[in-house]
């Protein structure tokens, strides 16, 4: 017979708990490093963006506008990735929606860039056709990602299936006559 209580954890359980805590600490540390790197990237992009804004008025034309728009969308992508890291740490699970939003923004960013290139390639045959095809593929990708985000949100709003509360409600609403008929 063992002198150890049934409720006392074994040495293996304690070791597993220590390992779990260590891995959790490492995971949290890596998320903090990733968040810091993303914040530094976002800050650098905003500084670079601020430097490029005067060019809009000095140089004029499409090129500086495209560069500023490209930088703004890239900042959105980095900030959304930062949000994804924060949501992952807060919920202790990987959250899909921020990554879908990043994909949508990245697709739109590329559509804008390729659209300007396609406008410059008008009448150049294969180059123009390839750019228009890429815009179409990116457009379909954007719609698919948006549909996935919509379905994900809709799924999250639905009540959990098979919850114990639902079973209790079903049991309390059942009449004694219906229970007798079922037997």
PyMOL commands that set and color helices and strands:
alter all, ss='L'
color gray80, all
select helices_A, chain A and resi 11-58+62-91+97-120+126-157+164-173+176-182
alter helices_A, ss='H'
color red, helices_A
deselect
rebuild
show_as cartoon
